[in-house]
Amino acid sequence: MVSLKNIFTDAMHLFFPHNCLGCGSDLLPKKSMLCLRCISSLPYTGFETIENNPIENIFRGRVDIKSASSTFYFSKGHLIQHLIHQLKYKGNIETGQYLGALMGKNLLQSGRFSNIDYLIPLPLYADKEFKRGFNQSEIICNGMADVMNVPVLAKNVIRKRYTDTQTKKHRAERWENVEGSFAINDPVKLQGKNILLVDDVITTGATLEACAVCMQNVPGINISFTTLATASK
């Protein structure tokens, strides 16, 4: 006999389908955005477990950081590009939080990102955030916070001026574009703290570097970086 619960579940699925964002399959865990097949296809870097990994090497000699990592490789046409596009340009907040949770789980398991006091999303310029309606890095942080049990500290580090898109700029041009564009509202709150600065995609690292340069004069601060994806493999 078909139970009322099963009838209700089938009806809910009909009107509110729960499908994989990757392949569209409806065979996926209840609280997951991806089916098991798509989850297994995600291009994890494994950098969170490796000292002197390629992300840390980007910043060697440029800025003093404790650790750095990036969870996925980014490539055009891949599922990761689609998921990031869903977050940034389609306003799919749930996708960003889901990806943040995957990041947080990996960082916790690595043991190299323990004792973090605050997750700090790389800030957007206020006008840009207003037009988009959210800061994608803050959405990612919210997903990480649920897993890592670490508070998100937004709006303390700010981007104080507008900067052009970095997409088509060379490394030197990227640095010139973002140099001096960050500020801290309350440096005292960061004193002696272990900070994890979070962004969506890293290419040359110029924006993260500029933000860290702004923060590194706070007494006793330890800065680490993590991003959802890295643009190079």
N, C-alpha and C positions, 0 to 999 in steps of 0.2 A: 504494500500500500504506500502511496506517495504521501509524505507528511506535509503538513501545512508549512513547516520550516523550509522544506525543499522547494515548495511552490513559491514561497516568498523570495527565496534566494534566486530562483530562476527568473522571477519577474524583475527583481532589482538588477540583475545582470543584463536583462533585455533593455531596460530603459537607461541604465547607468553602466555600460559595459566597462569591464576592467581588462584592458588589453595591453600587451607588451609594447612599449614605445619603440622597440627595435624592429620586431618582425610582425607585430600585430596579433600574435597568438594570444588566446585567452587561457592558455595553460601556464599559469604563473602563480607564484606564492601570493597569498592574500594581500600582504602589505608591501609587496615588491612592485617596482615600476618596470622590471625586466623579467623575462622568462629565464629559466636556468641555462638554456642554450646561449642566449645573448649575454648573460652574466659571464659565462665561461669564455666568451669571445672577446671580452674587454681587454685592451692592450695594457695590462699592468706593467709598470716599470720595475718594481721591486726596489727602487732607490731608497725607500725609507729604512731599509735594513743595512745599507752600504755606506760606510764612511768614505769621504772623498769621491762621492758619486758625481756624475756630470753636472748636476744642478749646483752642488757645492763648489765645483771647480769654476763655474761661471763667475763666482764672486771672489775667488781667491785673489788676494792682493788689492781688492777694490773696496771691500767693506768687511767689518768684523762681525761675523755671525757664528752662532753655535752649531746649528745644523740646518740642512735644507733638503727638500725633496719635492717630487712631483709624482702624482699617483698614476697617471695614464700618459701614454704617447698620443699625441694629436696628429691626425692626418686627414686630408680632405677626402670626403666621401665616406669616412668611417662612422660608425655608430656614435663615437664620442663627439665628433663634430655636430652630428644631429642633435645630441642631447644638450650640448652647450648652446646651440642655436635655439632650441626650445626654451631654455632658460632666459637667455639674453634678449632675444628678439620676439619671442612669442609669449613672454611673461609666465612661463610654466614654473611657478615657484616650487611646486611639489617635486619637480625633477631636480632642481638645484639642491633641495634639502636631502633628497635621496642620495645624490652623488656625494654630498658632504658627509653623510653617514658612512658611505663606503670609505671615504678618505679617513675619517676619524677612526674607524675600525682598524685599518691598516697601520695608522700611526701608533695606536695603542699597542698593537701586537709587536711592533718593531722594538719597543723599549728605548728608542733613541729620542723620543719626543715626550718623555714623561715630565712630571712636575711643571707643566705649563700653567701659568697663573691667569693669562688672558689670551683669548683668540681675538686678533684685531684684523678686520677686513680692510684690504687696501681701499682707501676712500676714493670716491668719485668727486669731481667738482659738483658743487651744490646744484647748479642749474642743470647739469647733465643728469644727475640723479632724479631731480624733479621731473624732467621730461620722460625719463624711462619709467619712473614710478618706484624704483628700488635700486639697490646696489647689489649686483649679482654676487659679489664676494661676501657680502653680509648674509645673503641667503645660504651660500655654501657653509659659512661659519655656523649658522643656526643648526644645520644638519650635523655638523661635526660636534657641536656642543651637546647635543642629545646623547651622543655615544661616548664622548670623552668626559662628560660631566665637568666641563670647563666653561666659565662665563664668557660671553661675547662682549667686548668693549668697543662699541662703535661710537663715532662722533668725537672721540678724544683726539685722535689723529685726523687731521682734515687736509683736503687739497684746497689750497687758498687761491689758486688761479686756474683759469682754463688752459688746457694744453691740447694741441692738435692730435689727431689720431697718430699712433705710432706705426701703423701697419706697413707703410711704404718707406719708412726712414731707415737709414743705416745706423749702426751702433752709436757712432759719435753724435749723429743728429738726434737720436732718441734721448741721449743723455742731456744734450743742450735743451731739448724740448721740455724735460721734466725737472731739471736742476732747480732747486730752491722753491719747488711748487708745493711743499708740504709743511705743516706746522702742527704743534701740539698745544691743545687747550689747557691741559692740566698735567704738566710733567711730573709733579709729585706723585700722582697716582701710579706712575710707571717705575718709580724708584725701587731698585732691588728686585724687580719682577722678571720672570721668564716669559717672554712674549713670543707668540707664534703669529706672524704676519701672513695673511691668506689672500691669494689672488686666483683668478680662473685659469689663465694660460700664460706661460712664460716663454719669451723668445730670447732677447738679449739680456733681460733682467734689469734694464735701465730704470724702470719705474720702481721696482722693489728696492733697488739700490738707493735711489733718491729718497725714498721714504725712510729707509734704515739710517741714512746719513743724518736725517732730521732727528731721529730718535736716539742715536748712539751716544750723545752727550749727556743723556739722563744718567745720573749716578747709579751704578750697580745693575743696570739693565742688561739682560741677555736676550738677544734677538735670534729667532729662527724663522725660516721661510717654509711655506708649503704652497703648492698650486695644484689645481685639479689636473692640469695637463701641461706637457712640455711640447713645444712645436718642433723640436729636433729629435732625431733618433740616432 
